[in-house]
Amino acid sequence: MPLIDVTYDSSVSADALQRLAEILPGIVSEAVDCPEDPWVGSPGEGDIEIRFHPKSPFDVGLLNCVVEVRTKLFASRERDKSQRVKLIRDRVVSSVEVGKFGVWLILAEGAWAQHGDAGN
């Protein structure tokens, strides 16, 4: 269950943000795929959550857009985390214009539960 935060400044267009919303689920699913948590196709309900946050006047940093991906730590993900983050970066940059861009992959212990149609 990757949780994705996208922080962006005013130079990132609404069209670019819409495109990010469309492409990030597939890109992140592929990037975090591992034997312990295999990618089995397009993400379903509850598989990925994406939140978009505009920068505030008090935020500090020179990047126009930053994507933070938080997902469960597995040894196979940890071994090649640099390759995984580069895959996300390269796929995003080749698909949408976001200016100066960065990706942060956070692997952590955790658990997920949900309530509703898909996760009763």
C-alpha positions in Angstrom: 0.0 0.0 0.0 2.1 2.9 -1.2 1.1 6.3 0.1 2.2 9.1 -2.2 2.5 12.8 -1.4 3.1 15.3 -4.3 4.2 18.8 -3.2 4.3 21.3 -6.0 4.8 25.0 -6.6 2.8 27.5 -8.8 4.9 26.7 -11.8 3.4 23.2 -12.1 0.3 23.4 -14.3 -3.1 21.8 -13.5 -2.6 19.7 -16.7 0.8 18.4 -15.3 -0.8 17.6 -11.9 -3.7 15.7 -13.7 -1.1 13.8 -15.7 0.8 12.9 -12.5 -2.4 11.6 -10.9 -2.9 9.4 -14.0 0.6 8.0 -14.3 1.9 7.7 -10.7 -0.2 4.6 -9.7 1.4 2.5 -12.5 4.9 3.9 -12.2 5.0 3.5 -8.4 3.4 0.0 -8.6 6.1 -1.1 -11.0 8.9 0.6 -9.0 8.0 -1.0 -5.6 7.2 -4.4 -7.0 8.9 -7.2 -5.1 8.5 -10.9 -4.4 7.0 -10.2 -1.0 4.5 -7.7 -2.4 4.1 -8.4 -6.1 2.6 -6.1 -8.7 -0.4 -7.9 -10.2 -1.6 -5.3 -12.6 -3.4 -2.0 -12.3 -3.9 -0.8 -8.7 -7.3 -1.4 -7.3 -9.3 0.4 -4.6 -7.1 0.9 -1.5 -3.9 -0.2 -3.3 -2.4 3.4 -3.6 -3.3 6.7 -2.1 -2.0 9.9 -3.6 -2.3 13.4 -2.0 -1.4 16.7 -3.7 -0.1 19.6 -1.6 0.7 23.1 -3.0 3.8 24.7 -1.4 3.0 27.4 1.1 4.8 30.8 1.2 6.8 29.4 4.2 8.1 26.3 2.5 11.8 26.2 1.7 13.4 24.5 -1.2 14.2 25.0 -4.9 12.5 22.1 -6.4 9.2 22.7 -8.3 7.8 19.3 -7.5 8.6 16.6 -5.1 7.1 13.1 -4.9 7.4 11.2 -1.6 6.5 7.5 -1.7 6.0 5.6 1.5 5.7 1.9 1.4 6.4 -1.2 3.5 10.0 -2.2 4.0 11.1 -5.5 2.6 14.7 -6.7 2.2 14.4 -6.9 -1.6 13.2 -3.3 -1.8 15.9 -2.1 0.5 18.7 -3.8 -1.6 17.9 -1.8 -4.7 16.1 1.3 -3.5 18.3 3.6 -5.5 17.3 1.9 -8.7 13.6 2.1 -7.7 13.7 5.8 -7.0 15.5 6.4 -10.3 12.8 4.5 -12.2 10.1 6.7 -10.7 12.2 9.9 -11.4 13.0 8.9 -15.0 9.4 7.8 -15.9 7.9 11.0 -14.4 10.3 13.3 -16.1 9.8 11.6 -19.5 6.0 11.8 -19.2 5.2 15.2 -17.8 6.8 18.7 -17.5 7.3 19.5 -13.8 10.4 21.5 -13.8 13.0 20.8 -11.1 11.8 17.5 -9.7 12.8 15.1 -6.9 11.6 11.7 -5.6 12.0 10.4 -2.0 11.3 6.7 -1.4 10.6 5.9 2.3 10.7 2.2 3.2 9.3 1.6 6.7 7.7 -1.0 9.0 4.0 -0.7 9.0 0.6 -2.3 8.6 -2.5 -1.3 6.6 -6.2 -1.8 7.2 -9.2 -0.2 5.5 -13.0 -0.3 5.7 -15.3 -0.1 2.8 -16.3 -2.0 -0.3 -12.8 -3.4 -1.1 -11.4 -3.9 2.4 -14.2 -5.0 4.7 
